[in-house]
């Protein structure tokens, strides 16, 4: 290991060599030599720059320079017009290469300027990233121009690529871990020890510094810490319960897989931080989730995983993931929270009041989780089923889908939490029967459910049925609670009042029990995301699969009451089945997106 500051040109030499090869072993060898040439004071900085960043993701510090500002900086540093730089950019398709060519043609020379060091580049970029408020754009421009003035053409290329987030080295974190293991322990096999440390802290620069300074012994200090996200465990995919049960060796736990945002929740007293699947801080997007954790999680210090799912404020039904995207805007979070509040469905606990639980088996973690999250209106443990029976698992999956979920995640009861790993200890069960729906349907109102919240005192959702013209029956296909305006909520109950019954109508078949029943008469036009199998709804019962009917996933009222149609003119169960099979064939032939 060298002493003294590392010249930036040495880092650029490594980048150029990496860009010339597509072989992973060669990439690793280049990085190994780079680390051996790097002094201890620069190891963290080099590692972050190799990742194309300045800090670990969870700190949320981004360089954040737009192309227009970078073009201005190149123009100023190289003594050419912005339009000329823009032309170079269009020709190369890469702003870094444009900067390199511009630097070769500039009048002033860098021969008599002080060479750039990694420390200088890093500190300047850090200042750029942290600049905010009035005058920040001018400060960022001056800092970048100063770096480019001192840069060689090759250095200019990689400086620009770094600031616009397009380093293009093809170096994954695991390649860097390999290089660190070889450079500082002499054995690639030790990568697993470095990887464990990285998975626990999500900070590759800190791991690099620790192993460079103390070898493997330096990694012993890494442990699960509230406030530092753990890299998430990931699931493999399989297509049938039978395959999964065989793969996991018998009894296993199936959990609902919600259509929400995966969250890693860190709680320390009243302080709560929430990290996304990519370990970005998303706490500010979910103030309601923060409050739920404070009130519902029975622990002083804890790290838990959950799915945040959007909920219809009036009907209480789960909504598609897309509704949560309103939370990701810079403005309007409060309004989005009021329109689309979240419920939290917890599925793992990784740390509890001083104890690291990641090495304990899933069955034990699940038991602890149920004690930490006893279950409330907005926070509960994800439902699960422990079984070795494929048919039980299939039925459970159909129930999950009917509840608005995507399917199941099936888990090995004996498995520890393998942070950062994609393993067959967790397996996603994708649906074999999936049919995307693009047409509207005309369905008959046969029942209703009382509302809550803003809909207290009116109906919050309606039970709808398709018409079976062979049996002259109305068979339920969905419960719809979205798409209604305030006027709809006031007027529709009035139209249904004279149709109200004390019991289910004899021409209606339903396994679901409504709060109120109606004579089949009024027809709604609805749209939905897809047709699914259902153990709850009875339209086309047993015609695709035993003990299952067809149902709509995420149905929505289009705003049209079809007064031009009588109940027997509604969508039939045969039509519903035909739509299901038609769309299913598209998926099987590759015309639709795979599950």
C-alpha positions as CSV (number, residue, x, y, z in Angstrom):
1,X,0.0,0.0,0.0
2,X,1.4,3.4,-1.1
3,X,1.7,6.4,1.2
4,X,0.5,9.9,0.3
5,X,-2.4,11.1,-1.7
6,X,-3.4,9.1,-4.8
7,X,-3.2,11.0,-8.1
8,X,-6.5,11.1,-9.8
9,X,-4.7,10.1,-13.0
10,X,-4.0,6.7,-11.4
11,X,-7.7,6.2,-10.9
12,X,-8.4,7.2,-14.5
13,X,-5.7,4.8,-15.7
14,X,-7.6,2.0,-14.0
15,X,-10.9,3.2,-15.5
16,X,-9.5,3.2,-19.0
17,X,-8.1,-0.3,-18.6
18,X,-11.5,-1.5,-17.2
19,X,-13.3,0.1,-20.2
20,X,-11.1,-1.9,-22.6
21,X,-12.0,-5.3,-21.2
22,X,-15.2,-7.3,-20.8
23,X,-13.6,-10.1,-18.7
24,X,-14.6,-10.1,-15.1
25,X,-11.3,-11.6,-13.9
26,X,-9.4,-8.8,-15.7
27,X,-11.6,-6.2,-14.2
28,X,-10.8,-7.7,-10.8
29,X,-7.1,-7.8,-11.4
30,X,-7.1,-4.1,-12.4
31,X,-9.0,-3.2,-9.2
32,X,-6.6,-5.3,-7.1
33,X,-3.6,-3.4,-8.4
34,X,-5.5,-0.1,-7.9
35,X,-6.2,-0.9,-4.3
36,X,-2.6,-1.9,-3.7
37,X,-1.5,1.5,-5.0
38,X,-4.0,3.3,-2.8
39,X,-3.1,4.7,0.6
40,X,-5.4,4.1,3.6
41,X,-6.6,7.7,3.6
42,X,-8.1,7.3,0.1
43,X,-9.5,3.7,0.2
44,X,-13.0,4.8,1.1
45,X,-13.1,7.6,-1.5
46,X,-11.7,5.3,-4.3
47,X,-14.4,2.7,-3.4
48,X,-17.3,5.1,-3.5
49,X,-16.0,6.6,-6.8
50,X,-15.7,3.1,-8.2
51,X,-19.4,2.7,-7.4
52,X,-20.1,6.1,-9.1
53,X,-21.2,7.8,-5.9
54,X,-19.8,9.7,-2.9
55,X,-21.5,7.9,0.0
56,X,-23.7,4.8,0.6
57,X,-27.1,5.1,-0.9
58,X,-28.9,5.3,2.4
59,X,-27.4,8.7,3.3
60,X,-29.2,10.2,0.2
61,X,-26.2,12.4,-1.0
62,X,-26.2,12.6,-4.8
63,X,-24.0,14.7,-7.0
64,X,-27.0,15.7,-9.0
65,X,-25.8,17.8,-11.9
66,X,-28.0,18.1,-15.0
67,X,-26.6,17.8,-18.5
68,X,-27.2,21.5,-19.3
69,X,-25.1,22.7,-16.4
70,X,-22.3,20.3,-17.2
71,X,-22.3,21.5,-20.9
72,X,-22.0,25.1,-19.5
73,X,-19.0,23.9,-17.3
74,X,-17.3,22.2,-20.2
75,X,-17.9,25.3,-22.4
76,X,-16.4,27.6,-19.8
77,X,-13.4,25.4,-18.9
78,X,-12.5,24.6,-22.5
79,X,-13.0,28.0,-24.0
80,X,-15.7,27.0,-26.6
81,X,-19.3,27.8,-27.1
82,X,-22.1,25.8,-25.5
83,X,-23.5,24.9,-28.9
84,X,-20.1,23.5,-30.0
85,X,-20.0,21.3,-26.9
86,X,-23.6,20.3,-27.6
87,X,-22.5,19.2,-31.1
88,X,-19.7,17.1,-29.7
89,X,-22.2,15.6,-27.3
90,X,-24.6,14.7,-30.2
91,X,-21.7,13.2,-32.2
92,X,-20.4,11.0,-29.3
93,X,-23.6,10.3,-27.5
94,X,-21.6,10.6,-24.3
95,X,-20.9,13.8,-22.5
96,X,-17.6,12.4,-21.0
97,X,-16.2,11.8,-24.5
98,X,-17.3,15.2,-25.6
99,X,-15.4,16.7,-22.6
100,X,-12.4,14.7,-23.6
101,X,-12.3,15.9,-27.2
102,X,-13.0,19.5,-26.1
103,X,-10.1,19.3,-23.6
104,X,-7.7,18.1,-26.4
105,X,-8.5,21.2,-28.4
106,X,-8.3,23.9,-25.8
107,X,-5.7,26.6,-25.9
108,X,-4.5,26.5,-22.3
109,X,-2.3,23.7,-21.0
110,X,-2.5,21.8,-17.7
111,X,1.2,21.1,-17.7
112,X,2.0,23.8,-15.1
113,X,-1.1,23.2,-13.0
114,X,-1.1,21.2,-9.8
115,X,-2.1,17.6,-10.6
116,X,-5.5,16.5,-9.4
117,X,-5.7,14.0,-6.6
118,X,-8.5,11.7,-5.6
119,X,-8.9,13.6,-2.4
120,X,-9.3,16.9,-4.3
121,X,-11.8,15.5,-6.8
122,X,-13.8,13.9,-4.0
123,X,-13.9,17.0,-1.7
124,X,-14.9,19.2,-4.7
125,X,-17.7,16.8,-5.8
126,X,-18.8,16.5,-2.1
127,X,-19.1,20.3,-2.0
128,X,-21.1,20.2,-5.3
129,X,-23.5,17.6,-3.9
130,X,-24.1,19.5,-0.7
131,X,-24.6,22.9,-2.2
132,X,-28.2,24.1,-1.9
133,X,-30.3,27.2,-1.7
134,X,-29.8,30.6,-3.4
135,X,-26.6,30.7,-5.5
136,X,-26.0,26.9,-5.3
137,X,-26.1,26.5,-9.1
138,X,-23.4,29.1,-9.6
139,X,-21.3,27.4,-6.9
140,X,-21.7,24.0,-8.5
141,X,-20.7,25.5,-11.8
142,X,-17.6,27.1,-10.4
143,X,-16.5,24.0,-8.6
144,X,-16.8,21.8,-11.7
145,X,-15.1,24.4,-14.0
146,X,-12.2,24.5,-11.5
147,X,-11.8,20.7,-11.7
148,X,-12.0,20.6,-15.5
149,X,-9.5,23.4,-15.8
150,X,-7.0,21.2,-14.0
151,X,-7.9,18.0,-15.7
152,X,-6.2,16.2,-18.6
153,X,-8.5,15.1,-21.4
154,X,-8.7,11.6,-20.0
155,X,-9.5,13.0,-16.5
156,X,-12.1,15.3,-17.9
157,X,-13.9,12.4,-19.5
158,X,-14.3,10.5,-16.2
159,X,-15.0,13.6,-14.1
160,X,-17.9,14.4,-16.4
161,X,-19.1,10.8,-16.5
162,X,-19.0,10.7,-12.7
163,X,-21.0,13.9,-12.2
164,X,-23.8,12.8,-14.7
165,X,-24.0,9.3,-13.2
166,X,-22.8,7.4,-16.3
167,X,-19.4,5.9,-15.3
168,X,-19.9,2.9,-17.6
169,X,-17.3,0.6,-16.0
170,X,-19.5,-2.4,-15.6
171,X,-18.1,-3.0,-12.1
172,X,-20.6,-4.6,-9.7
173,X,-20.3,-4.5,-6.0
174,X,-19.3,-8.1,-5.9
175,X,-16.4,-7.5,-8.3
176,X,-15.2,-4.8,-5.8
177,X,-15.6,-7.2,-2.9
178,X,-13.5,-9.8,-4.8
179,X,-10.8,-7.2,-5.4
180,X,-10.8,-6.1,-1.8
181,X,-10.4,-9.7,-0.6
182,X,-7.5,-10.3,-2.9
183,X,-5.8,-7.0,-2.3
184,X,-6.0,-7.0,1.5
185,X,-6.3,-10.7,2.6
186,X,-4.6,-12.4,-0.3
187,X,-7.5,-14.9,-0.8
188,X,-10.6,-14.5,-2.9
189,X,-12.4,-17.1,-0.7
190,X,-12.5,-14.4,2.0
191,X,-15.0,-12.5,0.0
192,X,-17.9,-14.1,1.9
193,X,-16.6,-12.5,5.1
194,X,-16.4,-9.1,3.5
195,X,-19.8,-9.7,1.9
196,X,-21.4,-10.4,5.3
197,X,-20.0,-7.2,6.7
198,X,-21.3,-5.3,3.6
199,X,-24.8,-6.9,3.9
200,X,-25.0,-5.7,7.5
201,X,-24.0,-2.1,6.9
202,X,-24.7,-1.4,3.2
203,X,-21.6,0.7,3.1
204,X,-18.9,-0.6,0.8
205,X,-16.5,2.2,1.6
206,X,-16.6,1.4,5.3
207,X,-15.9,-2.3,4.5
208,X,-13.0,-1.3,2.3
209,X,-11.5,0.9,5.0
210,X,-11.9,-1.7,7.7
211,X,-10.3,-4.6,5.7
212,X,-7.5,-2.3,4.4
213,X,-6.6,-1.2,7.9
214,X,-7.1,-4.4,9.9
215,X,-7.5,-7.3,7.5
216,X,-10.2,-9.8,8.4
217,X,-10.0,-8.8,12.0
218,X,-11.0,-5.3,11.0
219,X,-14.4,-6.8,9.9
220,X,-15.3,-8.2,13.3
221,X,-16.7,-4.8,14.4
222,X,-19.5,-4.9,11.8
223,X,-22.9,-5.8,13.3
224,X,-26.6,-5.0,12.8
225,X,-27.2,-1.4,13.8
226,X,-30.4,0.5,14.0
227,X,-30.2,3.4,11.4
228,X,-28.0,1.5,9.0
229,X,-30.1,-0.6,6.5
230,X,-29.4,-4.3,6.0
231,X,-29.2,-5.3,2.4
232,X,-32.5,-7.2,1.7
233,X,-32.9,-10.9,1.2
234,X,-34.4,-11.7,-2.2
235,X,-36.5,-14.5,-3.5
236,X,-36.2,-16.9,-6.4
237,X,-39.1,-17.9,-8.6
238,X,-40.9,-21.2,-9.2
239,X,-44.1,-22.0,-11.0
240,X,-46.0,-24.6,-8.9
241,X,-46.6,-25.4,-5.2
242,X,-45.5,-29.0,-5.8
243,X,-42.1,-27.9,-7.2
244,X,-41.6,-25.5,-4.2
245,X,-42.5,-28.0,-1.6
246,X,-40.1,-30.5,-3.1
247,X,-37.4,-27.9,-3.3
248,X,-37.8,-26.9,0.3
249,X,-38.0,-30.5,1.5
250,X,-41.5,-30.5,2.9
251,X,-43.4,-28.2,5.3
252,X,-42.9,-24.5,4.5
253,X,-44.6,-21.2,5.2
254,X,-46.6,-19.4,2.5
255,X,-47.1,-15.7,3.0
256,X,-49.2,-13.2,1.1
257,X,-47.1,-11.2,-1.4
258,X,-48.6,-7.8,-1.3
259,X,-48.7,-5.3,-4.3
260,X,-47.0,-2.5,-2.3
261,X,-43.6,-1.0,-1.5
262,X,-41.1,-3.1,0.4
263,X,-39.9,-1.2,3.4
264,X,-37.2,-1.8,6.0
265,X,-38.3,0.0,9.1
266,X,-35.8,1.1,11.8
267,X,-37.2,2.1,15.2
268,X,-35.3,3.6,18.1
269,X,-37.6,5.0,20.8
270,X,-39.8,7.4,19.0
271,X,-37.4,7.9,16.1
272,X,-38.4,5.9,13.0
273,X,-36.5,5.6,9.6
274,X,-37.9,3.9,6.6
275,X,-35.7,2.5,3.8
276,X,-36.8,1.3,0.3
277,X,-35.8,-2.0,-1.3
278,X,-32.9,0.0,-2.9
279,X,-31.9,1.3,0.6
280,X,-33.0,4.9,-0.2
281,X,-34.4,6.9,2.7
282,X,-38.2,7.2,2.1
283,X,-39.2,8.3,5.6
284,X,-40.5,11.7,4.4
285,X,-42.8,10.0,1.9
286,X,-44.6,8.0,4.6
287,X,-45.4,10.1,7.6
288,X,-48.5,7.9,8.3
289,X,-46.3,4.8,8.3
290,X,-44.0,6.5,10.8
291,X,-46.9,7.1,13.1
292,X,-48.2,3.5,12.7
293,X,-44.7,2.1,13.7
294,X,-44.6,4.4,16.7
295,X,-48.0,3.3,17.9
296,X,-48.1,-0.4,16.9
297,X,-44.6,-1.9,17.1
298,X,-43.9,-3.1,20.6
299,X,-40.2,-2.6,20.9
300,X,-37.8,0.2,21.9
301,X,-35.3,-0.8,19.2
302,X,-36.1,-2.9,16.2
303,X,-35.5,-3.5,12.5
304,X,-38.4,-5.0,10.7
305,X,-39.5,-5.6,7.1
306,X,-43.0,-4.9,5.7
307,X,-45.0,-4.1,2.7
308,X,-46.6,-0.7,2.6
309,X,-49.9,-1.0,0.7
310,X,-52.2,1.8,-0.4
311,X,-55.7,1.6,1.0
312,X,-58.9,3.1,-0.3
313,X,-59.8,5.7,2.3
314,X,-63.5,4.9,2.0
315,X,-63.9,1.2,1.3
316,X,-60.8,0.0,3.1
317,X,-59.8,-2.1,0.0
318,X,-56.2,-2.6,-1.0
319,X,-55.1,-0.6,-4.0
320,X,-52.5,-1.3,-6.7
321,X,-48.8,-0.3,-6.2
322,X,-49.1,2.5,-8.7
323,X,-51.1,4.5,-6.3
324,X,-48.1,4.8,-4.0
325,X,-46.2,6.6,-6.7
326,X,-48.0,9.8,-5.7
327,X,-45.8,9.6,-2.5
328,X,-42.6,9.9,-4.5
329,X,-43.3,13.4,-5.7
330,X,-41.5,16.3,-4.2
331,X,-44.7,18.1,-3.4
332,X,-48.2,16.9,-2.4
333,X,-47.2,14.1,0.0
334,X,-49.8,15.3,2.6
335,X,-52.5,15.2,-0.1
336,X,-51.4,11.8,-1.3
337,X,-51.3,10.5,2.3
338,X,-54.9,11.6,2.8
339,X,-56.1,10.1,-0.6
340,X,-54.0,6.9,-0.4
341,X,-53.1,6.1,3.2
342,X,-50.9,3.0,3.8
343,X,-51.4,-0.1,5.8
344,X,-48.2,-2.0,6.9
345,X,-48.0,-5.8,6.5
346,X,-44.9,-7.0,8.4
347,X,-43.2,-10.2,7.2
348,X,-39.8,-10.3,9.1
349,X,-37.9,-9.0,12.1
350,X,-34.1,-8.7,11.9
351,X,-33.2,-7.0,15.1
352,X,-34.9,-6.6,18.4
353,X,-33.8,-4.6,21.5
354,X,-30.1,-5.5,21.2
355,X,-30.3,-8.9,19.6
356,X,-29.4,-9.7,16.0
357,X,-32.0,-12.1,14.7
358,X,-30.7,-12.6,11.2
359,X,-29.0,-15.9,12.0
360,X,-32.1,-17.4,13.7
361,X,-34.4,-19.6,11.6
362,X,-37.4,-18.1,9.9
363,X,-39.8,-20.0,12.2
364,X,-38.4,-18.4,15.2
365,X,-38.3,-14.9,13.7
366,X,-41.9,-15.3,12.7
367,X,-42.9,-16.1,16.3
368,X,-41.0,-13.0,17.5
369,X,-42.6,-10.9,14.8
370,X,-46.1,-11.8,16.0
371,X,-45.2,-10.7,19.5
372,X,-43.7,-7.4,18.3
373,X,-46.6,-6.6,15.9
374,X,-49.8,-7.8,17.7
375,X,-52.0,-6.5,14.9
376,X,-54.1,-3.4,14.5
377,X,-56.2,-1.7,11.9
378,X,-53.2,-0.4,10.0
379,X,-50.4,-2.8,11.1
380,X,-50.5,-6.5,11.0
381,X,-48.3,-9.5,10.3
382,X,-48.8,-10.9,6.8
383,X,-51.1,-13.9,6.8
384,X,-49.3,-17.2,6.4
385,X,-50.0,-20.9,6.0
386,X,-47.6,-23.7,7.0
387,X,-48.2,-26.8,4.9
388,X,-46.7,-29.5,2.7
389,X,-49.9,-29.9,0.7
390,X,-49.8,-28.4,-2.8
391,X,-53.6,-28.0,-3.0
392,X,-53.7,-26.1,0.3
393,X,-51.0,-23.8,-1.0
394,X,-52.9,-23.2,-4.3
395,X,-56.1,-22.4,-2.4
396,X,-54.2,-20.0,-0.1
397,X,-52.7,-18.3,-3.2
398,X,-56.1,-17.8,-4.7
399,X,-57.3,-16.2,-1.5
400,X,-54.2,-13.9,-1.5
401,X,-54.9,-12.8,-5.0
402,X,-58.6,-12.2,-4.2
403,X,-57.5,-9.9,-1.4
404,X,-55.5,-7.8,-3.9
405,X,-52.1,-9.5,-3.5
406,X,-49.8,-10.6,-6.3
407,X,-49.4,-14.2,-5.0
408,X,-47.3,-15.8,-2.4
409,X,-43.7,-15.9,-1.0
410,X,-43.0,-19.4,0.3
411,X,-40.2,-19.6,2.9
412,X,-38.0,-22.3,4.3
413,X,-38.9,-22.6,8.0
414,X,-35.2,-23.4,8.9
415,X,-33.5,-20.6,6.9
416,X,-31.7,-17.7,8.5
417,X,-32.1,-14.2,7.0
418,X,-29.5,-14.2,4.2
419,X,-29.0,-10.5,3.8
420,X,-28.2,-9.4,0.2
421,X,-28.7,-12.9,-1.1
422,X,-31.1,-14.3,-3.7
423,X,-31.7,-17.8,-2.5
424,X,-34.2,-20.7,-2.8
425,X,-34.9,-20.2,0.9
426,X,-37.6,-17.6,-0.3
427,X,-39.5,-18.5,-3.4
428,X,-42.1,-16.4,-5.2
429,X,-45.0,-18.4,-6.4
430,X,-46.1,-16.9,-9.7
431,X,-49.6,-17.5,-11.0
432,X,-50.0,-20.2,-13.7
433,X,-53.4,-18.8,-14.5
434,X,-53.3,-15.0,-15.2
435,X,-55.3,-13.0,-17.7
436,X,-54.8,-9.3,-18.3
437,X,-58.1,-7.5,-18.9
438,X,-58.4,-4.5,-21.3
439,X,-62.2,-4.6,-21.9
440,X,-64.9,-3.1,-19.8
441,X,-67.5,-5.3,-18.3
442,X,-71.2,-4.7,-17.5
443,X,-72.0,-6.3,-14.1
444,X,-75.1,-6.5,-12.0
445,X,-75.3,-5.0,-8.5
446,X,-76.5,-7.8,-6.2
447,X,-75.3,-6.5,-2.8
448,X,-73.5,-3.7,-0.9
449,X,-71.3,-3.2,2.1
450,X,-71.5,-0.3,4.5
451,X,-68.8,2.4,4.2
452,X,-66.5,4.0,6.7
453,X,-64.6,7.2,7.0
454,X,-66.0,9.7,4.5
455,X,-68.5,7.0,3.4
456,X,-69.9,6.4,6.8
457,X,-73.7,6.3,6.5
458,X,-73.6,5.3,2.8
459,X,-72.5,2.2,0.9
460,X,-68.7,1.9,0.7
461,X,-68.6,-0.9,-1.9
462,X,-70.9,-3.0,-4.0
463,X,-71.0,-6.7,-4.8
464,X,-71.3,-7.4,-8.5
465,X,-72.2,-10.4,-10.5
466,X,-72.1,-11.8,-14.1
467,X,-75.1,-13.4,-15.7
468,X,-75.1,-17.2,-16.3
469,X,-77.6,-17.5,-19.1
470,X,-77.5,-21.3,-19.0
471,X,-78.7,-21.5,-15.4
472,X,-80.5,-18.1,-15.3
473,X,-78.4,-17.1,-12.3
474,X,-76.3,-14.1,-11.3
475,X,-72.9,-15.3,-10.0
476,X,-70.6,-12.9,-8.1
477,X,-67.4,-11.8,-9.7
478,X,-66.1,-8.9,-7.6
479,X,-66.5,-6.3,-4.9
480,X,-66.0,-2.8,-6.2
481,X,-65.3,0.3,-4.0
482,X,-63.3,2.7,-6.2
483,X,-64.2,5.1,-9.0
484,X,-67.3,6.6,-7.4
485,X,-67.7,10.4,-7.2
486,X,-69.5,12.1,-4.3
487,X,-72.6,12.4,-6.5
488,X,-72.5,8.7,-7.2
489,X,-72.2,7.9,-3.5
490,X,-75.3,10.0,-2.9
491,X,-77.5,9.0,-5.9
492,X,-76.8,5.3,-6.4
493,X,-78.2,4.2,-3.0
494,X,-81.4,6.1,-3.7
495,X,-81.7,4.2,-7.0
496,X,-81.2,0.9,-5.1
497,X,-83.5,1.6,-2.2
498,X,-86.6,0.1,-3.8
499,X,-84.6,-3.0,-4.7
500,X,-83.4,-3.8,-1.2
501,X,-84.0,-7.3,0.2
502,X,-83.6,-8.8,3.7
503,X,-81.8,-11.8,2.3
504,X,-79.9,-12.9,-0.8
505,X,-82.1,-13.0,-3.9
506,X,-82.9,-16.6,-5.1
507,X,-81.3,-15.9,-8.5
508,X,-78.0,-14.8,-6.9
509,X,-75.2,-17.2,-6.1
510,X,-72.6,-15.9,-3.7
511,X,-70.1,-17.2,-1.2
512,X,-69.5,-13.7,0.1
513,X,-72.0,-12.3,2.6
514,X,-73.0,-8.7,1.9
515,X,-74.4,-6.2,4.4
516,X,-77.3,-5.5,2.2
517,X,-78.9,-7.5,-0.7
518,X,-80.7,-6.3,-3.8
519,X,-82.9,-7.6,-6.5
520,X,-80.6,-8.0,-9.5
521,X,-81.5,-4.9,-11.7
522,X,-78.9,-2.1,-11.8
523,X,-75.9,-2.6,-14.2
524,X,-72.5,-1.0,-13.6
525,X,-69.8,-0.6,-16.2
526,X,-66.4,-1.6,-14.6
527,X,-62.8,-2.0,-15.6
528,X,-60.1,-4.1,-13.9
529,X,-56.4,-4.9,-14.1
530,X,-57.0,-8.6,-14.8
531,X,-59.2,-11.7,-14.4
532,X,-58.0,-14.2,-11.8
533,X,-59.0,-17.4,-10.2
534,X,-60.9,-17.1,-7.0
535,X,-62.0,-19.4,-4.1
536,X,-64.5,-16.7,-3.1
537,X,-66.4,-15.7,-6.3
538,X,-68.5,-18.2,-8.2
539,X,-68.7,-17.0,-11.8
540,X,-67.6,-19.9,-14.1
541,X,-67.1,-22.0,-10.9
542,X,-65.0,-25.1,-11.6
543,X,-64.7,-24.4,-15.4
544,X,-61.0,-23.5,-15.3
545,X,-60.0,-25.4,-12.1
546,X,-61.9,-27.3,-9.4
547,X,-63.1,-25.3,-6.5
548,X,-62.3,-22.0,-8.1
549,X,-64.3,-19.3,-10.0
550,X,-63.3,-16.2,-11.9
551,X,-62.9,-12.8,-10.3
552,X,-61.7,-9.3,-11.2
553,X,-58.6,-8.0,-9.6
554,X,-58.6,-4.2,-8.7
555,X,-62.0,-3.5,-10.2
556,X,-63.0,0.1,-10.7
557,X,-66.4,1.7,-11.5
558,X,-66.0,3.7,-14.7
559,X,-68.7,6.2,-13.8
560,X,-71.4,4.7,-16.1
561,X,-74.6,3.1,-14.8
562,X,-75.9,1.1,-17.9
563,X,-79.5,2.2,-17.8
564,X,-79.7,1.0,-21.4
565,X,-79.1,-2.6,-20.2
566,X,-81.3,-4.9,-18.2
567,X,-79.7,-7.4,-15.8
568,X,-79.9,-10.3,-18.4
569,X,-78.0,-8.0,-20.8
570,X,-75.0,-8.0,-18.5
571,X,-71.7,-9.7,-19.2
572,X,-72.2,-13.4,-19.1
573,X,-70.1,-16.0,-17.3
574,X,-69.3,-17.5,-20.8
575,X,-68.1,-14.2,-22.0
576,X,-66.0,-13.8,-18.9
577,X,-64.4,-17.2,-19.4
578,X,-63.8,-16.5,-23.1
579,X,-62.0,-13.2,-22.2
580,X,-59.9,-15.1,-19.6
581,X,-58.9,-17.8,-22.1
582,X,-58.2,-15.3,-24.9
583,X,-55.8,-13.2,-22.8
584,X,-54.2,-16.3,-21.3
585,X,-53.3,-17.5,-24.7
586,X,-51.6,-14.2,-25.4
587,X,-49.5,-14.6,-22.3
588,X,-48.6,-18.2,-23.2
589,X,-47.6,-17.2,-26.7
590,X,-45.4,-14.4,-25.4
591,X,-47.6,-11.6,-26.6
592,X,-48.2,-10.3,-23.1
593,X,-45.8,-9.6,-20.3
594,X,-44.6,-12.7,-18.4
595,X,-45.6,-13.1,-14.8
